[in-house]
Amino acid sequence: QGFNRAQINLAFLYEKGRGVNIDLNRALELYRQASQLPEAIVIDRSELEQSRRETEALRRDLQAKGSELDSSRREQESLRRNLQAKGSELESSRQKQEALRRSLQARSSELSRARQEFNQKESTLQRDRERLRQELEQRPTTGLSPAEQQKVEQMRADVERQNRELTQKQEQIRQLEEQSKHQGAKLESLQNEGSSIKEHLAQ
């Protein structure tokens, strides 16, 4: 058994070239003798070299495939992040559209109320004007008593005040219409932006 161990050690030296020239055939023969194999083991150097070349080719191919896989993973990760970003943009656009839609509805309701108030004040003003005209036709201002003159002046003041209120309501309505128009255009822009993001995600 000690002799066999010595043969194995010597075979290792020939295999690795430790203190002697590398001789794989001699190393294999010593390994065979130590293992008491019946037949000699012969290495075909051409086959060994071919095997080494094939192994090296396979190693390079494996490295190339690994690089391709890493590149593919990086591309997938980039696409995933881009998809998440686009999804966040789409959600943000939806939230903005919803908030703008609610604001537009509130503006529309406010505009409708303003128009109703304007119509009511306009009707009231027309009635007061007609009443004042009738009062003046029935009684010339030169023949009125101080109390009646004061009443006429009060009616005139009321008409003027209502005129000013009517003008203010008209300006309020105009501003509300401008705001509604601006918000409508902004909503349309957001809807177009959302459609563009959806088309990008579908590609």
Disulfide bonds with the S-S distance in Angstrom:
none
